[in-house]
Amino acid sequence: MNAIAPENEPAFEADDDSEPNIIVSGGSAGLGERADDSEPAPPKRLKRTVRVIEAISQITSAAYKDTRVYEETAEYLLWEIQSLRATLKQECNCTTSMFQYLAWWQSSKSRWTNTELYGSMVKARQRPDGKYEEIYSDEEPVSG
């Protein structure tokens, strides 16, 4: 498949049976000059050259437009990645904080009894909500 011309049309049309002898680099002739003679190219060959250059220019322009689209998409995706990374880091920190909070509030079996801590049993009563409170406390009574 030829990128310059459609599939059913040849990319380069020869105006005669011989291929042009063009030196791309090196030699005594400059870039694009004929090596075998110094006469100007015939108009038909010049028109063909112009068509080839135009086709290459169109392909290059289309590729440039595609490149711009890809660049804009890449910039957007880079912003999305940075945003997702920040969100992920924030959620990871929140999850860690939640687990630390749960571990802190997790009930654990005490290593000491009230008798060992206070020298005697602490007098307590059960409130209507099911929790216990000290009867004799060093704290100020809570009003309300």
N, C-alpha and C positions, 0 to 999 in steps of 0.2 A: 504494500500500500504506500502510496506517495503522499506526503504531507502537503505538498505544494499544489498539486493539481487534483481534480476529481479522479476517481478510480477509472472511469471510462475514457479519460483524456490524458494523453501523455504530458508529462511535466515540461519537457523541452522538445520543441519541434525543430528538427534539423532542416535548414534551408538547402543543404546539399549533402552529398554522401559522406563527406569528410567531417570528422569531429574537430572542433576548434582546438588549437594548441595554445592553452592559456597557462602561464606560469603563475602559480600561487605564491611561492616564496623562493628567493634565491635567483640566481641567473642574472643576466645583464638587463633583461626587460623588467619593467616595474610591475606592480601588482595589477593584474587584469589586462596587461598589454600582450599583444600577439608576439610570439618569439620569432616567427618565420618571416614577417615583413613589417614594414612601418606604415603601410597604407591604412586609412581608417576603415572600420568595419562597414559592411553594406547596411543600408537602412533596415532591411528585414531582420538581420541579426541584432541590430541595436534595439529594435522594437521587442524582439524576443527577450533580450537582456532586461529591458525595462519591465516587461511582464513578470519575469522571474523575480526581479527586485521588489516589485509591487506585491507579488504573492508572499514573499518572505516577510515583507513589512506588515502585511495583514496578519500573518501568523504570529509575528512578534507582538503586534498590538493586542491581539486576542489573548496571547499568553500573559502580557502585562496586565490586562484587565483581570484575568483569572488570578494572577499573583496578588493583586490588590484585594480581591475578594477573600483569598486565603489569608492574607495578612490581617484583614479586619476580623475574620473569624478567629484567628489565633489570638489576637489582642483580647477579644471578648472571652474566649475560653481561658486565657491566662487570668483575667479578672475573676471569672467564675471559680477557677481552681484556688486562687488566693482567698476568695470569700468562703469557699467550702472548707479550706484548711483552718481558717479562723473559727468558723462555726464548730468544726470538729474538735478543735482545741478547747473551746469554751464548754462544749458538752462533756468532754472528757474531764475537765476540771470540776464541772457540776456533779458528775457521777462520782468522782473521787470524794468530793466533799460530802455527798449524800451517804456514801458507804462509811466514811469516817464518822459522820453524825449517828448513823444507825449502830455502828460498833460502840460508840460512846454510850448510847442509851440502852444497849443490850444488857439485860439483867444478868448479873453474875453472882455466883454463890460467894458469900462473904467468908473470909478466912477466920474471922473472930466472931464470937457470940456477943450478945449484949452484956452478959455477965462479965466476960473478959474485958470488954471496953469500959463499962460503967461501974463495975464492982458489984452490982446487983441488977436484978431485972428492972427494966424500964417500965414504969406504969403507963399503960396506953389504953385507949378505948377505941372501939370501932365506930366510925361515923356512919350516917345513913347511906352515904354513897359507897360504902364498903372499904374505905381506906382507914388506916390507923393513925391516931395522933397521940402525942404524949399528953399525959394529964398534968404532970408537973414539968414545966419547961422554963428554961432560963430566958427565953425570948419574951418579948412584950406580947400581951394578948392581942389577937387580931379582932378588931371590931368590924361589924358589918355583916 
